[in-house]
Amino acid sequence: MSSAKLRGKRRFFPDDEDVELTAALADPATAAVLDAVARREAASVGELADDLDRDPSTVSHHLSRLADDGLVERERDGRTVVNRLTATAEAAFAGPVAPADD
C-alpha cells in the first residue's frame, strides 16, 4: 500500500494502481470530465462544457488539473484548445485486452 497527497488530501492506494487516475476518478466532477474526453476522443472546452452542461471555466479548471496529473493532453489549434487523453489514460480506459477466440 502506498500513499500520496493529491489535491490537498492524503490518499492511500494499492501499489499497482495509477495514483493520479484513481484520484481523478474518485472525484465525481473530475471523473465526468475525464469520461467526456474519453468518449469524444478529442474535444474543445466548449464542446465538453456543452456535453456536461457545465460552465466552460469549470471544465477548463478540471482539464488543467487532469493535464497536470498527466491524464489529458491540451493542444492549441488557433483559438481553440483541443483536449485528448494521454496514452496512459487511454490505456486505462481501454481496460484489459480480452483473449482472442480461435
N, C-alpha and C positions, 0 to 999 in steps of 0.2 A: 504494500500500500504506500502511495506517495501523496504528498500534499503540495498545494500551490496557492498563493494568494492571487486571485483573479478578480478584477472589478471590485476591489475593496473587501472581498470575503475570502476566508481560508476555506478551501475545498479539498476533499480527500478523494482519491481515485485509485482504482486498481492499477498496478504497474503497467499493464498492457494497453491502457486507453490513451487516446489523444486528448490531453487535458483541455486544450483550447476549444475543441469541438464539443466535448462533453459539457463544458461550462456554457457555451453558446446555446446548446440545445436545452439546458436546464432553465434558461430564461425564456419564457413564452414569447415575448415581443421579438427578441433577437432570433429565436428559432423560426418564427413566422417569416422574417425577412430572409433568413438563410434558405428556408424551404422555397420561397418565391423565386429566389435567384436560381436555385437548382431546377425548378420547373421551367423557367424561361430560358435557361442556358446563358443568355446574355441580355441584359436589360438596363435601361436608364433608370435614374432615381424616380423620375416622373411616372414611368411605366409601372415600377414596383409600388409606388405610392398609390396609384390607381387600383392596382390589383389588391392591395392590402387595406384600402380605404383609410389610409393614414396620411398625415401631413408630410410633404416631401422632406422637410427639415428633420423630422423624426426618423424617417427611413435613412436619410443621409448619415445621421448620427450612428445608427446601428451598423450601417455599411462601413463607416470609418473604423468602428471597433472591430468588426469582423476582418477588415483589411489589416489592422494592427496585429490581430491574432493569427494572420497568415491563412485565413479561410476564404477570403474574397480578393480578387484582383480588380483594381479600378484603373481604367484606361481612358484618357481623354480623347474624344473624337470630335474635334471642332468645339462647339459649345456644350456638347453632351459628354457625360461621364458614363461609360459602359462598364457594367459590373458583371463578373462571372466568377464561378467557383475556381479555386486553385485546384491543382491536380490532387493534392492531399484530401481536400474536402470532397472533391468529385468521387474519389475512390471510396471514401467513407459512405457517401450517399448511394453508391452503386451496390455496396454490400458484398458479401462473399459470392464468388462465382460458383454456380451450380455445375456439378459434373455433367458432361455430355452423355446422352444416351446413344449407345452404339447399336 
